[in-house]
Amino acid sequence: MIYLSDIKTFELQYKAHFTALKHFAKNYLDDEEVVLDILQDLFLKLYEKRLNFETEEQLKAYLYRSLQNNCLTYIRNNERAKKQLKDYTIEESDETFINAIIESEVFNLINKTFEELPEACKNVYKLSLQGKSHKEIAEELNISVNTIKRHKNYANHFLQKKLQKILEIIILVQFY
C-alpha cells in the first residue's frame, strides 16, 4: 500500500516519477515551463487529496492518465495551442498512450542509469555528447586526453552493461 498522506512517501514517489512524467508530458507540449506547471499542479492536487494506492502500478496509471488529461485540457483551453490540438485526438488510441508511457519509462531508466556514473565520467560524457573533442574536454577539465578516453570507455561499458536488459525489452516490445 502506498500512503501518499505520509510526506516522506510522497517525496519519494515524486522523485521516482517526476522525470518520466516530464518526458511523457513533452509528447503533448513543447513549452517546458508549462509542463513543469502542469506537473506541479498534478502533484499538489495528489497531495491535497491524500490518495492511497494499492500498488505502484495503480499509482503510475493514475499519474499518467491524469497528466495526459491535464495536458489535453491545457491544449484545449489555450488559444495559441489550437494547432497542437489537431495533432492529438481526445480519443487517443490505447496503443499510442501505452507507447508514450513505455518511452517515458525507458527515458527515465536511462537517465537514472546515467546518474549512477561517477561524477568525473558523467562530466566527460556530457561534454562529449555536446560534440566536444577529447582535446577540448581535456583542456576544459584540465585533465589528460588519456583520462578522457578512460572515463568515456568506463562510461560506455557501464551504460552498456546496465542498459542491456532495457535494450532486450525494447526489442521484444517492437515485435508485438
Rosetta blueprint (number, residue, H / E / L):
1 M L
2 I E
3 Y E
4 L L
5 S L
6 D L
7 I H
8 K H
9 T H
10 F H
11 E H
12 L H
13 Q H
14 Y H
15 K H
16 A H
17 H H
18 F H
19 T H
20 A H
21 L H
22 K H
23 H H
24 F H
25 A H
26 K L
27 N L
28 Y L
29 L L
30 D L
31 D L
32 E H
33 E H
34 V H
35 V H
36 L H
37 D H
38 I H
39 L H
40 Q H
41 D H
42 L H
43 F H
44 L H
45 K H
46 L H
47 Y H
48 E H
49 K H
50 R L
51 L L
52 N E
53 F E
54 E L
55 T L
56 E H
57 E H
58 Q H
59 L H
60 K H
61 A H
62 Y H
63 L H
64 Y H
65 R H
66 S H
67 L H
68 Q H
69 N H
70 N H
71 C H
72 L H
73 T H
74 Y H
75 I H
76 R H
77 N H
78 N L
79 E H
80 R H
81 A H
82 K H
83 K H
84 Q H
85 L H
86 K H
87 D H
88 Y L
89 T L
90 I L
91 E L
92 E L
93 S L
94 D H
95 E H
96 T H
97 F H
98 I H
99 N H
100 A H
101 I H
102 I H
103 E H
104 S H
105 E H
106 V H
107 F H
108 N H
109 L H
110 I H
111 N H
112 K H
113 T H
114 F H
115 E H
116 E L
117 L L
118 P L
119 E H
120 A H
121 C H
122 K H
123 N H
124 V H
125 Y H
126 K H
127 L H
128 S H
129 L H
130 Q L
131 G L
132 K L
133 S L
134 H H
135 K H
136 E H
137 I H
138 A H
139 E H
140 E H
141 L H
142 N L
143 I L
144 S L
145 V H
146 N H
147 T H
148 I H
149 K H
150 R H
151 H H
152 K H
153 N H
154 Y H
155 A H
156 N H
157 H H
158 F H
159 L H
160 Q H
161 K H
162 K H
163 L H
164 Q H
165 K H
166 I H
167 L H
168 E H
169 I H
170 I H
171 I H
172 L H
173 V H
174 Q H
175 F L
176 Y L
